Each structure stands twice: as structure tokens, then as C-alpha cells.
């Protein structure tokens, strides 16, 4: 890939990742978009506890384990943010100084990739904790509830998308068509 393109895009990507906002929904989610985080939050919600008949002891076990996972994930996210900021500063230096060595940028990218891998493993750990804590019957009920919740959210997202598309279409129709200004009169 063209070196100039990499140097230009890198600060842009870093800036976008730093200002990304977590999704908002019915169940609070971690900044990470991994599915297991959403599943973990759903399972310890009052609705799921009641509907799947999860005992108080199981709830406590789940919450304790999920809290440890969440704490670790947040620490990793903090490290990633710090590395990304450092990477942005180095990227700026590389952009402004011809011949600067990009190796430190690549090293930071490797560190971030390793931390993202740890986050993915922690997300899988969430699923394992749920599997080990709940009974077979509870897991089946939770799976059913998750499918229902997923369908509900999908319908909600589709509705929001349709509304946004309709709004954008209406805005586009309200705008007057572009008419170029007349050319300047000659002789004035």
C-alpha cells in the first residue's frame, strides 16, 4: 500500500475509533460490540432472571463472574485507547517528518490487535460462565428469550432505519435543485 496513503489514513482511523460511541439499547452494553457482552447483560436482567427462573445463588455467581470479565475488558479498552492516542501522535510525526520510521506505528498496531484478541476471549468466557452456571432447562429458556429479544431489536432497528430513510428522502425533496449561477456579463 502506498506509504503516503497509510500515513494520511492512520490518524483519521485513530480519531474515528477514539470518538466512537457505544450502542444504546434496552440492555446496557460494553463499548465492545461482541455478542457475548450483550448476552451476559441480558441474562442478569430482571426479565431474564424471572422468566428463566434463575436462582439468587446463580444470579450472584453470574454477576460476580461477569463483573470480573467486565473489569478486565474495561482495563483492556483503556489500554487500547492510550495506545491509539500514542499511535495518533506518532502518526502525526510521521506525516510531518519525511523519512520518519513507521515501525513504532506497526508495533502499536500489533499491541492493539493482541488486546482485541484478549477482548474476544473474554467475550467467549462470558458464554462459558453462563453455560457452567445455568441448568440445561434454564439455558434453553434463555436461548429462547435471546432469540425473541434479538427479533424485537431487529424489528426496532429496521423501523428506525426506515424512518431515517423516509426522513432523508423528504429532506432531499424539500431541497431546491441546484441551479448554477448565471455567467458574468461581458463588458462589466
JOTAKA-V196864 format. One record per run of one state. SS is the DSSP state (alpha for helix, beta for strand, coil for the rest). FROM is the first residue (numbers start at 1). LEN is the number of residues. Records with the same first field share a line. If there is no record, write none. Layout:
SS->FROM-LEN / FROM-LEN
This chain:
coil->1-2 / 19-16 / 44-2 / 52-4 / 97-6 / 134-2 / 175-14
alpha->3-16 / 35-9 / 46-6 / 56-41 / 103-31 / 136-39
